Amino acid sequence: MGERRNKILITGASSGLGEEMARRFAAKGKDLALCARRLDRLETLRDELIIANPGVTVAIRALDVNDHDAVVRVFGELHDELGGLDRVVVNAGIGKGAKIGSGRADANLATARTNFIGALSEAEAALEIFRAQKYGHLVLVSSISADRGLPGPKAVYSASKAGVAALGEALASELAKTDIVVTTLLPGFIATDMSAKAGDNKMMTASLDEGVSAMVAAIEKEPRRAALPGLKWRGIDAALRFLPNELTDRMV
């Protein structure tokens, strides 16, 4: 189905998974709308993509997904600039966190707002466009951590990603008989600056190339839900969802 999704919007595109997804989709000849808080990084990426992929259109906007009115406005502007949107990848997110009750509520609230409320704003804006045109592909980037609440400083991160996964499940069910497709991705550990700061297990961490290759392949297939990359993370996904707490507590 991916061959008909030629105009793609990606949030959080200035670094990490979003930046690399932009490179992969540009190489496939897709026109891109890229959003992030850091406009200078987007300008550099746009120039790189246009040089490497002549004929591809790359539109950029600075965007803080915590500003709902700005999300709606920017999505509308990018839709008009590209002459439509076929796919929106809700990827923007942060990994701040502290043990709840340790006096760092600011970090936890920032993560909750960006990762869940921000994702909801993006879904609202995307689906307003898709409902009007009666088609589209909404991709929500959640996390394997959505499967089971993680203790300590990752508690709010995992809770926020569980909210994104539940939102994706609800929307996929609601829109199942329409031409609007909803996909929820649940990546495991993938090497990015954010994962390095979070202290993810290096032995379990996939390279950025492997991780993004799996994400792009899954997005193009348009499943309802995909844990990745590889069989290992599909197995971990199943274990975290279905094994008893006595066993999974040791895993997390």
Disulfide bonds with the S-S distance in Angstrom:
none
